[in-house]
Amino acid sequence: MKISILCFDCSDNAAGRADLLARLLRPEYDVEVVGPVFRRGIWSPISDGLVKYRTVPGSRYPGFIRTLPGLVRLADGDLLYASMPRPTSYGVALLARLARRRPLLLDIDDWELGFFYRSGWWGRLGRLLNLGNPNGLAWTWLIERLTGRAQAITVASGFLRKRFGGLLIPHVRDTDAWRPDRYGREAGRARLGMRGESVVMFLGTPRAHKGIDDLAEAMRILSRPDVVLAMIGCAPESAAGRRLATLGVNVRLVPEIPFAEAPIYLAAADVVAIPQRRGPETIGQVPAKLFDAMALGRPIVSTRVSMIPEILEGCGLLVEPGDPGGLARGLADLLDDPAEAAALGQRARERCVERYSYAAASRLLLPLIEQLLA
């Protein structure tokens, strides 16, 4: 049986969830990810060849209309699995189902409209009028009204389950491959050019809602020459990289890395910081990098946003979002108590194996897919 996973932009970090679903299902099915690329090539962290991608160049309307028939033809699986309720993924899947009468499953891992609502009324109005963007506010709002047309829905957080219903499939990791005993500290520290310093690490795309400014301010408050902030996924020449480089913080900036190399860097972290802010774009979001750190048994400091408190209960340190002082104290607590940090990391690893592993997700997702294919 073949599954076509529809991704709304294969060249951006939006492809992360589609790629995760593909890797999760590859052992049981023939899986392809189908979607447009609006930038240059497949998003680099996932372009390792393990997942097959079938793509077409993306463009704005009206040019994108000519692209739609090609996308519909590529979505030829026995099951259509649309990643996110966006026009260029779920919208294409709806058209493909009309053409081939295939079962349609929709996955929602973010509240997509929240990303448009974060900028207030004037910003929202500007985005509403941007009709040339195939995934703009107007078209995304319209496609969200059609979520009930999917035969089943999977979601990545409790907020999304309350809003859309469906089966909760969190972001998960291959905990058999991502084992702490496979990755020593020295390889990652060598890549970072570390000597004897402690490492506070942020792994992921550096965006404002992920709290990178709060983290930079927390490091400035901490003001310890023996502690380095390692930003993995932040190119030095990017706007975020240039801003961080001028903050007077002892920082290492590493551009996007292949997903397979993430454990090498994570193993070098003394503490992993995930300082998610609270806002329309994060109330339904659970950072995927939370599970990276848990799988590798790294101690985590994060914030009380969305499902993070539930996930890290008893196995992570939580502070209030948007509070750099509280974040600095949390980082200091774990840096100054390595035994407690190690114990938190071990409990996080155990929690990840139990609830957020490929095996745990497969026990939930595979019966649903078998039911749809039948």
DRENDO-1510 file (C-alpha; in Angstrom, 1 decimal, always signed):
<recs>
REC; n; res; u; v; w
REC; 1; MET; +0.0; +0.0; +0.0 .
REC; 2; LYS; +1.2; +3.5; -0.8 .
REC; 3; ILE; +0.7; +6.6; +1.2 .
REC; 4; SER; +1.1; +10.1; -0.2 .
REC; 5; ILE; +1.9; +12.7; +2.5 .
REC; 6; LEU; +1.0; +16.2; +1.3 .
REC; 7; CYS; +3.3; +19.0; +2.6 .
REC; 8; PHE; +2.5; +22.6; +2.0 .
REC; 9; ASP; +6.1; +23.7; +1.5 .
REC; 10; CYS; +8.9; +21.1; +1.2 .
REC; 11; SER; +11.6; +23.8; +1.3 .
REC; 12; ASP; +10.8; +25.2; +4.8 .
REC; 13; ASN; +10.7; +23.8; +8.3 .
REC; 14; ALA; +7.0; +23.2; +7.7 .
REC; 15; ALA; +8.3; +20.0; +6.1 .
REC; 16; GLY; +9.5; +18.7; +9.5 .
REC; 17; ARG; +6.2; +17.2; +10.5 .
REC; 18; ALA; +5.5; +15.7; +7.1 .
REC; 19; ASP; +9.0; +14.2; +7.2 .
REC; 20; LEU; +8.4; +12.8; +10.7 .
REC; 21; LEU; +5.2; +11.1; +9.6 .
REC; 22; ALA; +6.9; +9.6; +6.5 .
REC; 23; ARG; +9.8; +8.2; +8.7 .
REC; 24; LEU; +7.3; +6.8; +11.1 .
REC; 25; LEU; +5.3; +5.0; +8.4 .
REC; 26; ARG; +8.2; +3.9; +6.1 .
REC; 27; PRO; +8.7; +0.4; +7.8 .
REC; 28; GLU; +5.0; -0.5; +7.0 .
REC; 29; TYR; +4.1; +1.3; +3.8 .
REC; 30; ASP; +5.5; +2.7; +0.6 .
REC; 31; VAL; +5.6; +6.4; +1.5 .
REC; 32; GLU; +6.2; +9.6; -0.5 .
REC; 33; VAL; +6.0; +13.2; +0.5 .
REC; 34; VAL; +4.4; +15.4; -2.2 .
REC; 35; GLY; +4.4; +19.2; -2.3 .
REC; 36; PRO; +5.7; +22.5; -3.7 .
REC; 37; VAL; +9.1; +24.0; -3.0 .
REC; 38; PHE; +8.8; +27.8; -2.7 .
REC; 39; ARG; +12.5; +28.3; -2.0 .
REC; 40; ARG; +15.6; +26.4; -3.3 .
REC; 41; GLY; +15.4; +22.6; -2.8 .
REC; 42; ILE; +14.2; +20.4; +0.0 .
REC; 43; TRP; +14.6; +21.8; +3.5 .
REC; 44; SER; +18.2; +21.0; +4.3 .
REC; 45; PRO; +17.9; +19.2; +7.7 .
REC; 46; ILE; +15.7; +16.5; +6.2 .
REC; 47; SER; +17.4; +16.1; +2.7 .
REC; 48; ASP; +19.3; +12.9; +3.6 .
REC; 49; GLY; +17.5; +10.7; +1.1 .
REC; 50; LEU; +15.7; +8.4; +3.5 .
REC; 51; VAL; +12.3; +9.8; +2.6 .
REC; 52; LYS; +11.3; +10.1; -1.1 .
REC; 53; TYR; +10.1; +13.6; -2.1 .
REC; 54; ARG; +8.2; +14.5; -5.3 .
REC; 55; THR; +8.0; +18.2; -5.7 .
REC; 56; VAL; +7.1; +21.0; -8.1 .
REC; 57; PRO; +8.2; +24.6; -8.1 .
REC; 58; GLY; +5.9; +26.8; -6.0 .
REC; 59; SER; +4.8; +30.3; -7.1 .
REC; 60; ARG; +2.2; +33.0; -6.3 .
REC; 61; TYR; -1.2; +33.2; -7.8 .
REC; 62; PRO; -2.2; +33.3; -10.6 .
REC; 63; GLY; +0.8; +31.2; -11.7 .
REC; 64; PHE; +0.3; +28.6; -9.0 .
REC; 65; ILE; -3.0; +27.6; -10.6 .
REC; 66; ARG; -0.9; +26.0; -13.4 .
REC; 67; THR; +1.0; +24.0; -10.8 .
REC; 68; LEU; -2.1; +22.5; -9.1 .
REC; 69; PRO; -2.8; +19.7; -11.8 .
REC; 70; GLY; +0.8; +18.5; -11.4 .
REC; 71; LEU; +0.5; +18.3; -7.6 .
REC; 72; VAL; -2.7; +16.4; -7.9 .
REC; 73; ARG; -1.2; +13.9; -10.3 .
REC; 74; LEU; +1.7; +13.3; -7.9 .
REC; 75; ALA; -0.6; +12.6; -5.0 .
REC; 76; ASP; -1.4; +9.1; -6.2 .
REC; 77; GLY; -1.2; +7.0; -3.0 .
REC; 78; ASP; -3.8; +4.6; -1.8 .
REC; 79; LEU; -4.2; +6.9; +1.2 .
REC; 80; LEU; -3.8; +10.7; +1.2 .
REC; 81; TYR; -2.3; +12.1; +4.4 .
REC; 82; ALA; -2.3; +16.0; +4.4 .
REC; 83; SER; +0.1; +17.7; +6.7 .
REC; 84; MET; -1.5; +20.8; +8.0 .
REC; 85; PRO; -4.8; +22.5; +6.8 .
REC; 86; ARG; -3.1; +24.7; +4.2 .
REC; 87; PRO; -4.2; +25.1; +0.6 .
REC; 88; THR; -1.1; +23.6; -0.9 .
REC; 89; SER; -1.3; +20.5; +1.2 .
REC; 90; TYR; -4.9; +19.8; +2.4 .
REC; 91; GLY; -6.4; +21.7; -0.5 .
REC; 92; VAL; -4.4; +19.6; -3.0 .
REC; 93; ALA; -5.4; +16.5; -1.1 .
REC; 94; LEU; -9.1; +17.4; -1.4 .
REC; 95; LEU; -8.7; +17.8; -5.2 .
REC; 96; ALA; -6.8; +14.5; -5.4 .
REC; 97; ARG; -9.5; +12.7; -3.5 .
REC; 98; LEU; -12.1; +14.0; -6.0 .
REC; 99; ALA; -9.9; +12.7; -8.8 .
REC; 100; ARG; -9.2; +9.2; -7.4 .
REC; 101; ARG; -11.7; +8.6; -4.5 .
REC; 102; ARG; -8.9; +7.8; -2.0 .
REC; 103; PRO; -9.3; +8.0; +1.8 .
REC; 104; LEU; -8.1; +11.3; +3.2 .
REC; 105; LEU; -6.4; +11.8; +6.6 .
REC; 106; LEU; -5.5; +15.3; +7.9 .
REC; 107; ASP; -2.7; +16.0; +10.3 .
REC; 108; ILE; -2.6; +19.3; +12.3 .
REC; 109; ASP; +0.5; +20.1; +14.3 .
REC; 110; ASP; +0.0; +23.9; +14.6 .
REC; 111; TRP; -2.9; +26.3; +14.7 .
REC; 112; GLU; -2.0; +27.8; +11.3 .
REC; 113; LEU; -4.2; +30.9; +11.7 .
REC; 114; GLY; -2.4; +31.8; +14.9 .
REC; 115; PHE; +0.7; +32.7; +12.9 .
REC; 116; PHE; -1.4; +35.3; +11.0 .
REC; 117; TYR; -3.1; +36.6; +14.1 .
REC; 118; ARG; +0.0; +37.4; +16.1 .
REC; 119; SER; +0.6; +40.8; +14.5 .
REC; 120; GLY; -2.6; +42.7; +15.5 .
REC; 121; TRP; -5.4; +44.0; +13.4 .
REC; 122; TRP; -3.4; +46.1; +10.9 .
REC; 123; GLY; -1.0; +43.2; +10.2 .
REC; 124; ARG; -3.9; +40.8; +9.9 .
REC; 125; LEU; -5.6; +43.1; +7.4 .
REC; 126; GLY; -2.4; +43.3; +5.3 .
REC; 127; ARG; -2.1; +39.5; +5.3 .
REC; 128; LEU; -5.8; +39.2; +4.4 .
REC; 129; LEU; -5.3; +41.3; +1.3 .
REC; 130; ASN; -2.3; +39.3; +0.2 .
REC; 131; LEU; -4.3; +37.1; -2.1 .
REC; 132; GLY; -1.3; +36.2; -4.3 .
REC; 133; ASN; +0.1; +34.0; -1.6 .
REC; 134; PRO; -1.3; +30.5; -2.1 .
REC; 135; ASN; -1.0; +29.9; +1.7 .
REC; 136; GLY; -2.1; +33.4; +2.7 .
REC; 137; LEU; -4.5; +34.3; +5.5 .
REC; 138; ALA; -7.6; +34.3; +3.3 .
REC; 139; TRP; -7.0; +30.9; +1.7 .
REC; 140; THR; -5.8; +29.3; +5.0 .
REC; 141; TRP; -8.9; +30.6; +6.8 .
REC; 142; LEU; -11.1; +29.1; +4.0 .
REC; 143; ILE; -9.3; +25.7; +4.1 .
REC; 144; GLU; -9.6; +25.5; +7.9 .
REC; 145; ARG; -13.4; +25.6; +7.4 .
REC; 146; LEU; -13.1; +22.4; +5.4 .
REC; 147; THR; -11.3; +20.3; +8.0 .
REC; 148; GLY; -14.5; +18.3; +8.6 .
REC; 149; ARG; -14.2; +16.8; +5.1 .
REC; 150; ALA; -11.3; +14.6; +6.1 .
REC; 151; GLN; -12.2; +11.1; +7.0 .
REC; 152; ALA; -10.0; +11.3; +10.1 .
REC; 153; ILE; -7.7; +13.8; +11.8 .
REC; 154; THR; -4.5; +13.5; +13.8 .
REC; 155; VAL; -3.2; +16.4; +16.0 .
REC; 156; ALA; -0.1; +17.2; +17.8 .
REC; 157; SER; -1.4; +18.9; +21.0 .
REC; 158; GLY; -4.3; +19.0; +23.4 .
REC; 159; PHE; -5.3; +22.5; +22.2 .
REC; 160; LEU; -5.6; +21.2; +18.7 .
REC; 161; ARG; -7.6; +18.2; +19.8 .
REC; 162; LYS; -10.1; +20.5; +21.5 .
REC; 163; ARG; -10.4; +22.7; +18.5 .
REC; 164; PHE; -10.4; +20.1; +15.7 .
REC; 165; GLY; -11.0; +16.7; +17.4 .
REC; 166; GLY; -9.0; +13.7; +16.2 .
REC; 167; LEU; -6.3; +11.4; +17.5 .
REC; 168; LEU; -3.4; +12.9; +19.5 .
REC; 169; ILE; -0.1; +11.9; +17.8 .
REC; 170; PRO; +2.6; +14.1; +19.4 .
REC; 171; HIS; +6.0; +14.8; +17.8 .
REC; 172; VAL; +8.0; +11.6; +18.5 .
REC; 173; ARG; +11.5; +10.4; +18.0 .
REC; 174; ASP; +13.3; +7.1; +17.2 .
REC; 175; THR; +14.5; +6.4; +20.7 .
REC; 176; ASP; +16.1; +3.2; +19.6 .
REC; 177; ALA; +18.5; +5.2; +17.3 .
REC; 178; TRP; +18.7; +8.3; +19.5 .
REC; 179; ARG; +20.3; +6.6; +22.5 .
REC; 180; PRO; +22.6; +8.6; +24.9 .
REC; 181; ASP; +25.1; +5.8; +25.0 .
REC; 182; ARG; +25.7; +6.1; +21.2 .
REC; 183; TYR; +26.8; +9.8; +21.4 .
REC; 184; GLY; +29.7; +11.0; +23.5 .
REC; 185; ARG; +30.1; +14.7; +24.6 .
REC; 186; GLU; +33.4; +15.3; +22.9 .
REC; 187; ALA; +32.4; +15.0; +19.3 .
REC; 188; GLY; +29.9; +17.8; +19.6 .
REC; 189; ARG; +32.1; +19.9; +21.8 .
REC; 190; ALA; +34.9; +19.7; +19.3 .
REC; 191; ARG; +32.6; +20.9; +16.5 .
REC; 192; LEU; +31.6; +23.9; +18.7 .
REC; 193; GLY; +35.3; +24.7; +19.5 .
REC; 194; MET; +34.7; +24.2; +23.2 .
REC; 195; ARG; +37.4; +23.8; +25.9 .
REC; 196; GLY; +36.2; +23.6; +29.5 .
REC; 197; GLU; +33.0; +25.7; +29.3 .
REC; 198; SER; +29.5; +24.6; +30.1 .
REC; 199; VAL; +27.0; +24.6; +27.2 .
REC; 200; VAL; +23.5; +26.0; +27.1 .
REC; 201; MET; +22.0; +24.9; +23.8 .
REC; 202; PHE; +19.1; +26.0; +21.6 .
REC; 203; LEU; +18.3; +23.8; +18.7 .
REC; 204; GLY; +16.0; +24.8; +16.0 .
REC; 205; THR; +14.9; +27.6; +13.7 .
REC; 206; PRO; +15.5; +30.9; +15.6 .
REC; 207; ARG; +12.2; +32.7; +15.6 .
REC; 208; ALA; +10.8; +35.3; +18.0 .
REC; 209; HIS; +8.0; +33.1; +19.3 .
REC; 210; LYS; +10.5; +30.5; +20.3 .
REC; 211; GLY; +11.9; +32.9; +22.8 .
REC; 212; ILE; +15.4; +33.4; +21.5 .
REC; 213; ASP; +15.5; +37.1; +22.6 .
REC; 214; ASP; +14.5; +36.0; +26.1 .
REC; 215; LEU; +17.3; +33.4; +26.0 .
REC; 216; ALA; +19.8; +36.0; +24.9 .
REC; 217; GLU; +18.8; +38.3; +27.8 .
REC; 218; ALA; +18.9; +35.4; +30.3 .
REC; 219; MET; +22.4; +34.7; +29.2 .
REC; 220; ARG; +23.4; +38.3; +29.7 .
REC; 221; ILE; +21.8; +38.2; +33.2 .
REC; 222; LEU; +23.7; +35.0; +33.9 .
REC; 223; SER; +26.9; +36.8; +32.8 .
REC; 224; ARG; +29.2; +33.8; +33.3 .
REC; 225; PRO; +32.4; +33.5; +31.2 .
REC; 226; ASP; +32.4; +29.8; +31.8 .
REC; 227; VAL; +29.0; +29.3; +30.0 .
REC; 228; VAL; +28.6; +29.3; +26.2 .
REC; 229; LEU; +25.3; +29.7; +24.4 .
REC; 230; ALA; +25.2; +27.4; +21.4 .
REC; 231; MET; +22.6; +28.2; +18.8 .
REC; 232; ILE; +22.2; +25.2; +16.5 .
REC; 233; GLY; +20.2; +26.1; +13.3 .
REC; 234; CYS; +21.1; +29.8; +13.4 .
REC; 235; ALA; +23.3; +31.0; +10.5 .
REC; 236; PRO; +25.8; +33.7; +11.5 .
REC; 237; GLU; +24.7; +35.8; +8.4 .
REC; 238; SER; +21.0; +35.6; +9.3 .
REC; 239; ALA; +19.2; +38.5; +10.9 .
REC; 240; ALA; +18.9; +36.5; +14.2 .
REC; 241; GLY; +22.5; +35.5; +14.0 .
REC; 242; ARG; +23.8; +39.1; +13.5 .
REC; 243; ARG; +21.6; +40.3; +16.4 .
REC; 244; LEU; +22.8; +37.6; +18.7 .
REC; 245; ALA; +26.5; +38.2; +17.8 .
REC; 246; THR; +26.3; +41.8; +19.0 .
REC; 247; LEU; +24.7; +41.1; +22.4 .
REC; 248; GLY; +27.9; +40.6; +24.2 .
REC; 249; VAL; +27.0; +37.0; +25.0 .
REC; 250; ASN; +29.5; +34.2; +24.6 .
REC; 251; VAL; +27.7; +32.5; +21.7 .
REC; 252; ARG; +28.4; +29.9; +19.0 .
REC; 253; LEU; +26.3; +30.1; +15.9 .
REC; 254; VAL; +25.9; +27.0; +13.8 .
REC; 255; PRO; +23.8; +27.0; +10.6 .
REC; 256; GLU; +21.1; +24.4; +9.8 .
REC; 257; ILE; +22.4; +20.9; +10.2 .
REC; 258; PRO; +21.1; +17.6; +8.8 .
REC; 259; PHE; +18.6; +16.1; +11.2 .
REC; 260; ALA; +20.8; +13.0; +11.6 .
REC; 261; GLU; +23.6; +15.2; +13.1 .
REC; 262; ALA; +21.3; +16.7; +15.8 .
REC; 263; PRO; +22.3; +14.0; +18.4 .
REC; 264; ILE; +26.0; +14.8; +18.0 .
REC; 265; TYR; +25.4; +18.4; +19.0 .
REC; 266; LEU; +22.8; +17.7; +21.7 .
REC; 267; ALA; +25.1; +15.3; +23.5 .
REC; 268; ALA; +27.5; +18.3; +24.1 .
REC; 269; ALA; +24.8; +20.3; +25.9 .
REC; 270; ASP; +24.8; +20.7; +29.7 .
REC; 271; VAL; +21.4; +22.2; +29.5 .
REC; 272; VAL; +18.9; +22.5; +26.6 .
REC; 273; ALA; +16.8; +25.7; +26.6 .
REC; 274; ILE; +13.4; +25.8; +25.0 .
REC; 275; PRO; +12.0; +29.2; +26.1 .
REC; 276; GLN; +8.7; +29.2; +24.1 .
REC; 277; ARG; +6.7; +32.4; +24.4 .
REC; 278; ARG; +2.9; +32.5; +24.8 .
REC; 279; GLY; +1.0; +33.9; +21.9 .
REC; 280; PRO; -1.5; +32.9; +19.2 .
REC; 281; GLU; +1.1; +31.0; +17.3 .
REC; 282; THR; +2.2; +28.9; +20.3 .
REC; 283; ILE; -0.9; +28.1; +22.2 .
REC; 284; GLY; -1.4; +25.0; +20.0 .
REC; 285; GLN; +2.2; +24.2; +19.4 .
REC; 286; VAL; +4.6; +21.8; +21.1 .
REC; 287; PRO; +8.2; +22.3; +20.0 .
REC; 288; ALA; +9.5; +19.2; +18.2 .
REC; 289; LYS; +13.0; +19.9; +19.6 .
REC; 290; LEU; +11.6; +19.2; +23.1 .
REC; 291; PHE; +11.6; +15.5; +22.1 .
REC; 292; ASP; +15.0; +15.6; +20.6 .
REC; 293; ALA; +16.5; +16.7; +24.0 .
REC; 294; MET; +14.3; +14.1; +25.8 .
REC; 295; ALA; +15.4; +11.3; +23.6 .
REC; 296; LEU; +19.1; +12.1; +24.3 .
REC; 297; GLY; +18.5; +12.4; +28.0 .
REC; 298; ARG; +19.5; +16.1; +28.2 .
REC; 299; PRO; +18.3; +18.3; +31.1 .
REC; 300; ILE; +15.7; +20.8; +29.8 .
REC; 301; VAL; +14.6; +24.3; +30.9 .
REC; 302; SER; +11.4; +25.3; +29.2 .
REC; 303; THR; +8.3; +27.4; +29.7 .
REC; 304; ARG; +4.7; +26.9; +30.8 .
REC; 305; VAL; +3.1; +27.1; +27.4 .
REC; 306; SER; +0.7; +24.7; +25.6 .
REC; 307; MET; +1.4; +21.0; +26.6 .
REC; 308; ILE; +5.0; +21.6; +27.7 .
REC; 309; PRO; +4.1; +21.4; +31.5 .
REC; 310; GLU; +2.3; +18.1; +31.0 .
REC; 311; ILE; +5.1; +16.6; +28.9 .
REC; 312; LEU; +7.9; +17.7; +31.3 .
REC; 313; GLU; +6.1; +17.0; +34.5 .
REC; 314; GLY; +8.8; +15.6; +36.9 .
REC; 315; CYS; +11.5; +15.5; +34.2 .
REC; 316; GLY; +12.2; +19.1; +33.3 .
REC; 317; LEU; +12.5; +22.6; +34.8 .
REC; 318; LEU; +9.7; +25.0; +34.0 .
REC; 319; VAL; +9.7; +28.8; +34.2 .
REC; 320; GLU; +7.2; +31.4; +33.1 .
REC; 321; PRO; +7.2; +32.5; +29.4 .
REC; 322; GLY; +8.7; +35.9; +28.7 .
REC; 323; ASP; +10.7; +36.0; +31.9 .
REC; 324; PRO; +14.4; +36.2; +31.1 .
REC; 325; GLY; +15.3; +36.5; +34.9 .
REC; 326; GLY; +13.4; +33.3; +35.7 .
REC; 327; LEU; +15.0; +31.6; +32.8 .
REC; 328; ALA; +18.5; +32.7; +33.9 .
REC; 329; ARG; +17.8; +31.3; +37.4 .
REC; 330; GLY; +16.6; +28.0; +35.9 .
REC; 331; LEU; +19.7; +27.7; +33.8 .
REC; 332; ALA; +21.9; +28.5; +36.8 .
REC; 333; ASP; +20.2; +25.9; +39.0 .
REC; 334; LEU; +20.9; +23.1; +36.5 .
REC; 335; LEU; +24.4; +24.3; +35.6 .
REC; 336; ASP; +25.3; +24.4; +39.3 .
REC; 337; ASP; +23.8; +21.0; +40.2 .
REC; 338; PRO; +25.0; +18.5; +37.6 .
REC; 339; ALA; +23.6; +15.5; +39.6 .
REC; 340; GLU; +20.1; +16.9; +39.6 .
REC; 341; ALA; +20.5; +17.9; +35.9 .
REC; 342; ALA; +21.6; +14.3; +35.0 .
REC; 343; ALA; +18.6; +12.9; +37.0 .
REC; 344; LEU; +16.2; +15.1; +35.1 .
REC; 345; GLY; +17.7; +14.1; +31.8 .
REC; 346; GLN; +17.4; +10.4; +32.7 .
REC; 347; ARG; +13.7; +10.8; +33.6 .
REC; 348; ALA; +13.1; +12.8; +30.4 .
REC; 349; ARG; +14.6; +9.9; +28.4 .
REC; 350; GLU; +12.4; +7.4; +30.2 .
REC; 351; ARG; +9.3; +9.5; +29.5 .
REC; 352; CYS; +10.3; +9.8; +25.9 .
REC; 353; VAL; +10.7; +6.1; +25.4 .
REC; 354; GLU; +7.4; +5.4; +27.1 .
REC; 355; ARG; +5.2; +8.1; +25.5 .
REC; 356; TYR; +7.0; +9.9; +22.7 .
REC; 357; SER; +8.8; +7.1; +20.7 .
REC; 358; TYR; +8.1; +5.7; +17.3 .
REC; 359; ALA; +6.8; +2.6; +18.9 .
REC; 360; ALA; +4.3; +4.6; +21.1 .
REC; 361; ALA; +3.1; +6.6; +18.1 .
REC; 362; SER; +2.8; +3.5; +15.9 .
REC; 363; ARG; +0.5; +1.8; +18.4 .
REC; 364; LEU; -1.9; +4.6; +17.9 .
REC; 365; LEU; -1.5; +5.6; +14.3 .
REC; 366; LEU; -1.2; +2.3; +12.4 .
REC; 367; PRO; -4.6; +0.9; +13.4 .
REC; 368; LEU; -6.2; +4.2; +12.2 .
REC; 369; ILE; -4.5; +3.9; +8.9 .
REC; 370; GLU; -5.4; +0.3; +8.5 .
REC; 371; GLN; -9.0; +1.2; +9.2 .
REC; 372; LEU; -9.0; +3.9; +6.5 .
REC; 373; LEU; -7.3; +1.7; +3.9 .
REC; 374; ALA; -9.8; -1.0; +4.6 .
</recs>
